[in-house]
Amino acid sequence: MNEARFDGCKAVIAMVVVQCIYAWMAIFAKEAFTEGMSTIVFIVYRQAIATLLLLPTSILLNGGKIDHLALGVKGFSLVFLTALVGPTMNQYLYYNGLDLSSSSLAAAMTNLLPAVTFLMALIFGLEKLKPKSLRTLAKVFGTLICVAGAVCMALFKGPKFHNSKSVNENWINGSLFLMGSIFCWSLWLILQVSICKNYLDPLSLATWMCFLSAIQSSILTLFLEPNPNAWKIKSVLQLISCLFVGIFGSGLTSYLQSWTIASRGPVFPAMFCPLMTVITTIFGPLVVHENLYVGSLVGAIAVISGLYVFLWGKTEDYEIKINSDEVDESTEQDGVQSGLHESLLIDRQQDVESHQQKK
């Protein structure tokens, strides 16, 4: 029981770490694009570096064997689709949306992930609503508060929402790219539930996704960036950006998210997405001397409050799972003890019959 609750705390810590990495990853990616690096090439390098990290790690942790990576046709098809929807298309759409619009709009759109994932989870039956349950209402209102707080932060902090007198074509296209990214991201979280349950452990899944995404992105690059010069890394900053997002942005975060999804479901990691905006709001003035607005501060408080309310509501689901596991374990132990008792009775009966036959 205590160990299970400790795993719940580890899941929270893991998701906070993921959002910290995402916050810094956005900074590195934006700098790389500013220096002219292709978005799709950036994704190829990111996934290739992550694969080089995860594959040997996965093999070493399994005693040098590779049988844990084995997949049938159905399992491979599902993992291939997950890699295409998540690391490949989600990142391609997000980076292009970021490049065409602004970081403020990207932050606002990304923070819609909890609501979209929650709705998808309801559709796929991974989340259940109990209208008379206080904790169910907490999950719903916690999600709404998170989204409202995140939008508040973007509206009050983003200069484009106040100073722009017209909306250009790039801004509209950027919005569409970002919205498509959100739906891909949500579906990616949903698909991982079935894979972790039936086919692969989280580390093996992360390894397969990064490997397949590197191949998929490379094929897309042949069509989107036919110029060989697009593959050149032209500065130290671009190299550092590729290494950071590959090792931490794809390698570490893919594993942490898959592990969390396997234990807590797809909505849980999505709810932590607004923390990236909060982290940027807090550390922005300290690191790059950005102005801190009252609206941003209020929005950050709302995000943290909404997240806390959601986690309180989500606790009910986790407690039910813990109790179910304990019941199953108790039933199994009772079955073993009952089997031993029956075995002893049979042995005793056989001894009695053997003794009577000797007489």
matplotlib code that plots the C-alpha trace (Angstrom):
import matplotlib.pyplot as plt

x = [0.0, 2.7, 4.8, 1.9, 1.4, 5.1, 4.7, 2.0, 4.4, 7.0, 4.5, 3.9, 7.7, 8.3, 5.7, 7.1, 10.5, 9.0, 7.5, 10.8, 12.5, 9.8, 10.2, 13.9, 13.5, 11.2, 13.9, 16.6, 14.3, 13.3, 17.0, 17.8, 15.0, 16.0, 19.4, 17.8, 17.6, 14.9, 12.1, 11.8, 15.6, 15.6, 13.0, 15.2, 18.2, 16.2, 14.7, 18.0, 19.9, 17.1, 17.3, 21.1, 20.5, 17.5, 18.4, 21.6, 20.0, 17.0, 19.3, 21.6, 18.8, 17.5, 20.7, 22.0, 18.9, 16.6, 13.6, 11.7, 11.7, 9.9, 6.6, 4.0, 2.4, -0.5, 1.7, 4.2, 1.4, 0.0, 3.5, 4.2, 0.9, 1.7, 5.1, 3.6, 0.9, 3.2, 6.9, 6.6, 3.4, 2.9, 6.4, 6.3, 3.0, 4.0, 7.4, 5.9, 3.1, 5.7, 7.8, 4.8, 3.1, 4.6, 5.7, 2.7, 0.2, 2.0, 1.8, -1.9, -2.8, -0.6, -2.4, -5.6, -4.1, -5.6, -9.2, -8.7, -7.1, -9.8, -12.5, -10.7, -10.3, -14.0, -14.8, -12.5, -13.8, -10.5, -12.1, -15.5, -17.8, -19.9, -22.3, -22.9, -19.2, -17.4, -14.1, -15.4, -16.6, -13.1, -11.5, -13.8, -13.5, -9.8, -9.3, -11.4, -9.5, -6.1, -7.2, -8.6, -5.5, -3.2, -5.3, -5.2, -1.4, -1.1, -3.7, -2.1, 1.5, 1.5, 2.1, 0.5, -2.9, -2.7, -0.5, -1.5, -4.0, -4.5, -4.2, -1.9, -1.9, 1.1, -0.7, -3.8, -1.7, 0.3, -2.9, -4.1, -0.7, -0.8, -4.4, -3.5, -0.5, -2.8, -5.1, -2.1, -0.5, -3.8, -4.2, -0.6, -1.2, -4.4, -2.7, 0.1, -2.3, -3.1, 0.6, 1.9, -0.9, -0.6, 2.7, 5.7, 7.1, 7.5, 11.2, 10.9, 7.9, 9.9, 12.8, 10.6, 8.8, 12.0, 13.5, 10.4, 9.9, 13.5, 12.8, 9.4, 10.9, 13.8, 11.3, 9.3, 12.5, 13.2, 10.0, 9.9, 13.7, 15.3, 18.3, 21.2, 22.5, 19.4, 21.1, 24.1, 24.5, 25.8, 26.5, 27.4, 24.0, 22.2, 24.4, 23.6, 19.9, 19.8, 21.7, 19.5, 16.1, 17.4, 18.7, 16.2, 13.3, 12.8, 14.9, 14.1, 10.6, 9.3, 10.2, 8.8, 5.5, 5.1, 5.8, 3.3, 0.6, 1.1, 0.5, -1.9, -3.6, -3.3, -5.1, -2.7, 0.4, -1.7, -2.8, 0.8, 1.2, 0.2, 3.2, 5.5, 3.8, 4.1, 7.8, 8.4, 6.5, 8.5, 12.0, 11.5, 12.1, 15.0, 16.8, 16.0, 14.7, 11.2, 8.4, 6.2, 2.5, -0.2, -2.3, 0.5, 0.9, -2.8, -3.0, 0.0, -1.8, -5.0, -3.1, -1.4, -4.8, -6.6, -3.9, -4.2, -8.0, -7.6, -5.0, -7.3, -10.1, -7.8, -6.8, -10.1, -9.2, -5.7, -7.1, -9.6, -6.7, -4.6, -7.5, -8.2, -4.6, -4.7, -7.9, -6.4, -3.2, -5.2, -7.4, -4.3, -2.8, -6.0, -6.1, -2.5, -3.3, -6.5, -4.6, -2.0, -4.7, -6.4, -3.1, -2.4, -5.9, -5.3, -1.9, -3.4, -6.3, -3.8, -1.7, -4.8, -5.8, -2.3, -2.2, -5.6, -4.4, -1.3, -3.5]
y = [0.0, 2.5, 1.4, 2.1, 5.5, 6.2, 5.4, 8.0, 10.6, 9.5, 10.0, 13.6, 14.3, 12.7, 15.0, 18.1, 17.2, 16.6, 20.1, 21.7, 20.0, 21.1, 24.7, 24.7, 22.6, 25.3, 27.9, 25.8, 24.9, 28.5, 29.6, 26.8, 27.9, 31.5, 30.5, 28.9, 25.2, 23.2, 22.0, 18.6, 18.0, 19.1, 16.4, 13.7, 14.6, 14.7, 11.3, 9.7, 11.0, 9.7, 6.3, 6.1, 6.8, 4.5, 1.4, 0.5, 1.5, -0.8, -3.7, -3.3, -3.1, -6.4, -8.3, -7.7, -9.4, -7.9, -10.3, -7.6, -5.5, -8.2, -7.3, -9.1, -7.6, -6.1, -4.7, -3.2, -1.6, 0.0, 1.2, 2.5, 4.5, 5.9, 7.0, 8.7, 10.5, 11.5, 12.2, 12.7, 14.6, 16.2, 17.7, 18.7, 20.5, 22.2, 23.4, 24.8, 26.5, 28.0, 29.2, 30.8, 32.4, 33.2, 31.5, 33.2, 31.6, 28.3, 28.3, 29.2, 26.4, 23.8, 24.4, 23.1, 19.6, 18.7, 19.4, 17.7, 14.6, 14.4, 14.5, 11.9, 9.7, 9.9, 8.9, 5.9, 4.9, 5.5, 8.0, 7.6, 10.3, 9.8, 12.8, 12.4, 12.0, 15.0, 13.7, 13.5, 17.1, 18.0, 16.4, 18.4, 21.7, 21.2, 20.8, 23.9, 26.0, 24.9, 25.8, 29.1, 30.0, 29.0, 31.1, 34.0, 33.8, 33.9, 36.7, 39.0, 38.2, 37.8, 41.1, 39.8, 39.7, 43.4, 45.2, 43.5, 45.4, 42.7, 38.9, 37.9, 34.6, 33.2, 33.8, 31.8, 29.0, 28.9, 28.5, 25.7, 23.9, 24.2, 23.0, 19.9, 19.4, 19.3, 16.6, 14.5, 14.9, 13.8, 10.8, 9.9, 9.7, 7.7, 5.1, 4.4, 3.0, -0.2, -0.7, -0.5, -2.8, -5.5, -5.3, -3.3, -1.9, 1.9, 2.0, -0.4, 1.6, 4.8, 3.2, 1.9, 5.3, 7.3, 4.8, 4.7, 8.5, 9.0, 6.8, 8.5, 12.0, 11.1, 10.0, 13.2, 15.3, 13.8, 15.5, 18.6, 19.5, 18.1, 20.4, 18.4, 21.6, 21.5, 18.7, 20.8, 21.9, 25.4, 26.5, 25.3, 26.5, 24.3, 21.3, 21.9, 22.3, 19.0, 17.2, 18.7, 17.9, 14.5, 13.3, 15.0, 16.2, 12.8, 10.3, 11.0, 12.5, 9.7, 7.2, 9.2, 9.9, 6.2, 5.0, 7.5, 6.6, 2.9, 3.6, 6.6, 6.8, 9.3, 12.3, 12.5, 13.6, 15.9, 17.8, 18.9, 20.6, 24.1, 23.9, 24.6, 28.1, 28.6, 27.7, 30.1, 32.8, 32.4, 32.0, 34.3, 37.5, 35.9, 34.4, 36.7, 39.7, 39.6, 41.7, 39.9, 40.9, 40.7, 38.6, 36.1, 35.8, 35.3, 32.8, 30.8, 30.6, 29.4, 26.7, 25.4, 25.5, 23.7, 21.1, 20.5, 20.1, 17.7, 15.6, 15.4, 14.1, 11.7, 10.2, 8.3, 6.4, 5.5, 4.4, 2.1, 0.6, 0.1, -1.6, -3.8, -4.9, -5.7, -7.7, -9.7, -10.3, -11.4, -13.7, -15.2, -15.8, -17.3, -19.6, -20.7, -21.4, -23.2, -25.3, -26.3, -27.2, -29.4, -31.0, -31.8, -33.4, -35.5, -36.7, -37.5, -39.5, -41.4, -42.3, -43.5, -45.7, -47.1, -47.9, -49.7, -51.8, -52.9, -54.1]
z = [0.0, 1.0, -2.0, -4.3, -2.9, -3.2, -6.9, -7.1, -5.7, -8.2, -11.1, -10.0, -9.7, -13.1, -14.8, -13.2, -14.5, -17.9, -18.0, -16.8, -19.7, -22.2, -21.0, -21.7, -24.9, -26.4, -25.8, -27.5, -30.4, -31.0, -31.1, -33.6, -35.9, -35.6, -37.0, -40.0, -39.0, -40.8, -38.5, -40.0, -40.0, -36.3, -35.6, -37.3, -35.3, -32.1, -32.6, -33.8, -30.8, -28.5, -30.1, -29.7, -26.0, -25.3, -27.3, -25.5, -22.2, -22.8, -23.8, -20.8, -18.3, -19.7, -19.3, -22.9, -24.4, -27.1, -26.7, -24.7, -27.9, -29.9, -31.6, -33.7, -36.7, -34.8, -32.0, -34.5, -36.5, -33.4, -32.3, -35.8, -35.8, -32.3, -33.4, -36.5, -34.6, -31.7, -32.2, -35.9, -36.8, -33.4, -33.4, -37.0, -36.6, -33.3, -34.6, -37.8, -35.8, -33.4, -36.4, -38.1, -35.1, -31.7, -28.5, -26.7, -29.1, -28.9, -25.1, -25.1, -27.6, -25.9, -22.7, -24.3, -24.1, -20.7, -21.9, -25.3, -23.8, -21.1, -23.7, -25.8, -22.8, -22.1, -25.7, -25.6, -22.2, -20.3, -18.0, -16.4, -15.1, -12.0, -11.9, -8.1, -7.2, -5.7, -7.0, -10.6, -10.4, -9.1, -12.2, -14.5, -12.7, -12.1, -15.9, -16.6, -14.1, -15.6, -19.1, -18.0, -16.1, -19.0, -21.5, -19.0, -18.9, -22.6, -23.2, -20.6, -21.4, -25.2, -27.0, -30.2, -28.5, -27.6, -30.1, -33.4, -35.4, -38.0, -38.3, -41.2, -43.1, -41.2, -37.9, -39.1, -40.5, -37.3, -35.3, -37.5, -37.2, -33.4, -33.1, -35.2, -32.9, -29.9, -31.3, -32.4, -28.9, -27.2, -29.5, -28.8, -25.1, -25.6, -27.9, -25.4, -22.9, -24.9, -25.9, -22.4, -21.2, -23.9, -25.8, -24.4, -21.2, -21.1, -21.9, -24.8, -26.1, -25.9, -27.8, -30.6, -30.9, -31.2, -33.7, -35.9, -35.7, -36.9, -39.9, -40.6, -40.3, -42.5, -45.3, -44.9, -45.1, -48.6, -49.8, -47.6, -47.6, -50.8, -50.4, -48.9, -47.2, -44.9, -43.0, -42.0, -38.4, -38.9, -35.3, -31.8, -30.6, -33.2, -32.1, -28.4, -29.2, -31.0, -28.2, -25.5, -27.1, -28.2, -24.9, -22.6, -24.8, -26.5, -24.7, -21.0, -21.4, -23.7, -21.1, -18.2, -20.0, -21.1, -17.6, -16.1, -18.6, -17.8, -14.1, -14.1, -17.4, -20.3, -18.7, -15.8, -17.8, -19.9, -16.9, -16.1, -19.5, -18.2, -15.8, -18.7, -19.1, -15.3, -15.3, -18.2, -16.5, -13.3, -14.8, -17.8, -15.8, -14.0, -17.0, -19.9, -18.0, -19.4, -17.8, -15.3, -15.7, -13.1, -15.4, -15.9, -12.1, -11.6, -14.4, -12.9, -9.5, -11.3, -13.1, -10.0, -8.1, -10.9, -11.1, -7.4, -7.6, -10.5, -8.7, -5.6, -7.8, -9.6, -6.3, -6.1, -9.3, -8.0, -4.6, -6.4, -8.4, -5.3, -3.4, -6.5, -6.6, -2.9, -3.3, -6.2, -4.2, -1.2, -3.3, -4.8, -1.4, -0.1, -3.2, -2.6, 1.1, 0.2, -2.3, 0.2, 2.7, 0.2, -0.7, 2.9, 3.3, 0.3, 1.5, 4.9, 3.4, 1.3, 4.4, 6.2, 3.3, 3.0, 6.7, 6.4, 3.5, 5.4, 8.2]

ax = plt.figure().add_subplot(projection="3d")
ax.plot(x, y, z, "-o")
ax.set_aspect("equal")
plt.show()
